Amino acid sequence: MTAAAIRSAAEAGAALAVRAEPAPGREFRIEVEFDAAHLAAASRLYRLSNGSECLRAAYTADSAYRLIRTFKTVTTMAAAAVEANYG
């Protein structure tokens, strides 16, 4: 492989790296299952909760970015609800 071939392949790959707008009307969903009901209840305090079963909380978002941020918020809330001396 020559330097010219590597450069050509790198330029072709870089040309594909463009920012695209998200597809309109797409909805992303995540459902988180916990091992204790009080953790699921704590995570459902987040305003975007769609409710769910006793040990689960479900969330939807209009972008993957927002869904990831929601997941981080929900898991942080659940972690804060863990009892210090469990059992």
Buried (B, 14 or more C-beta within 10 A) or exposed (E): EEEEEEEEEEEEEEEEEEEEEEEEEEEBEBEBEBEBEEBBBBBBEBEBBEEBEEBBBBBBBEEEEBBEEBBEBBBEBBEEBEEEEEE
